[in-house]
Amino acid sequence: MPVLHNRISNDALKAKMLAESEPRTTISFYKYFHIADPKATRDALYQLFTALNVFGRVYLAHEGINAQISVPASNVETFRAQLYAFDPALEGLRLNIALDDDGKSFWVLRMKVRDRIVADGIDDPHFDASNVGEYLQAAEVNAMLDDPDALFIDMLKWSTKTGHRVRVFPVSIFRFVWG
């Protein structure tokens, strides 16, 4: 039976990672999709990630996956291919690559099953995080902003402080909470 958890001290793991000469790539990704058995998914991904010497933090729940990881540079493409092949919902998933990073962010793989992949405070049992809108390219958004029939509500606090476009309605809120 495979070992599905770390058995080495944090200090030893950190020293080992710092002594590595191969560059590492820090990657983050998340995806809301239904995971029927998060524990079994966690165990399978733990084996896959461990085989590729992946370090980092991964949360899994029935609602999906959220990960911040570090992958040896020589394993990045293999990691991508295996992640995409793991579940059809992950195929083509955007992997965010850290631009200004030495890759020494993590020294152990911690993979946990949680109730939620993000601590968002949403307690509505009918809320379905996988029910998402249509992704728009920047050019499409700009065209819609020029359309007099389009209505935009800006939910980003920082952008309402820096200014907003005509027909983009800023929401004056201190904190936004569902419920």
N, C-alpha and C positions, 0 to 999 in steps of 0.2 A: 504494500500500500504506500503511495507516495506521501511525502511530508508536505503538508499544506500550510505551513507557517514557518517563521524564522526561528532558528535555534541558536543563533550566534548573538553575542552582546552588541548593543548599539555602538559602543566604543570601538570594538574590533571591526565592525562593518564600516564605520566611518573611516578608520585608519586605512582599511583595505581600499575603499573607494578613492581616497585622496592619493593613494600610491599608484593608482591606475594611470597608465600613460595614454591609453586610447581615449580620444575625445568622445564626449557624450552629447546627445541632443536632448534638450528639454522640450517636451510635447504636452499640450493640454487638449482635452476634448471632452465633450459631453453629448449625450443623445437621449432624448425622451422616447422610449419605445417600451412595449410591454415585455417584461421578463417573467415568464411563468414560474421559474424556480431560481430565485436569486442566489441561493446557497450553492446549488449545483453549477450555476453559471460562474460564480465566484471561484469555485474549486477548479473548474476547467480553465478559466482565464489565469488563475494563479500558476498553474502548471505551464501554460503557454508563455506567460511573461517571464517566469523564472528561467525557463530554458533559453530565453533570449537575453538574460542578465538585465532585465528591466527593474529599475528602482522607482519608488514613488508612492503616491497615495491614490487609491481607487475606491470609490463608493459605488455600490450596486444596490438597487431596490427594485421592486416590481415595476416602478415607473421608468427605469433606465440606468445609465452609467454616467459617472463624472470622474475624470482622471487628470492628474498632473503627474507626469512621469519623466524619467530620464532613461534614454536608450543608448547603448553603445553605437557610435556612428556607423559602424560596419553592419549593424543589425536593423537600422531604421527601415529599409525597404522590405526586409523580411517581416519585420513587425507589422508594417502597414498591410502587406499582403495577407498575413495570418489574421489580423484583426478584421479586415474586410471580409474574409472568408468565414469567419467565426459565426456570424449571424447575418442573414440578408438585410436586416435593418441597419447594420453597420457598414455595408458596402458603400464606398465613396464618401464616408464620413470625413468632414473637414478636420484635419489635424493641425492645430495651431502650434507652429514652431517658434520657440523663444529666439528672438533676434540678438539680444545683448545678454549672453549667458555663457558661463564656462562649463555648463553641464554637470556641475558638482552639487546640484540642488538636493539630491536625495542619496541615501546610502543603504536603504532597506526598502523592500516592497511591502507595503501595508494595504491589504485589500479587505474591505469590510462591507458586510451587508447591513444596510440601514433601512429605516422606514421611508426616508426621502433622500434623494441625491443632492439636494440643495436645501439648506435651512432657510426656507422662504416664509415660514409662518402661515402658509395657507392651510387651513384645516377643513375646507369644504370637501366632503367625501365624494362629491360629484365632479370635482375639478379634474380634468384630464389634460395633463401637461403635454401629451403627445398630439393633442388637437391644436395644431399650429396653423398660422396663416401662410400665405404664399411669399416666398423669398423674392425680393425685388433687387435688381441690379441698380447701381447708382444712377445710371442714365434713365432708368424707368422712374425712379423717385423724382429726379429733376424734372422730367416731363410731366409727372403728376402735379408737382408743385406749381407748374406753370398753367395747369388746367383750372379755369375759374370754377368748375363744378366739383373739384376735389376738396375734401376737408381733412386737414391733418390736426391731430391733437398731440402736442409735444409733451411726453411724460418724463423727459429727462430734465432733472432740476438744473444741472449746470448750463444747459443750452438756453434756458429761459433767463438766466442771469447774464449771458453774453450777447443776447439779442435773438430775434426770431424773424422769419420771413412773413410776408403778407399772406394771409389765409392760413397761417399755422398758428393755432391757438395754444398759448402756453397755459399750463394748469398751475395755479398758485397753490401749492401744497407744501407742507413741511415734511410729511411722511405719508406714504401711500401704503395702506394695509387692506387686504381683501377681507370681506366678511362683515 
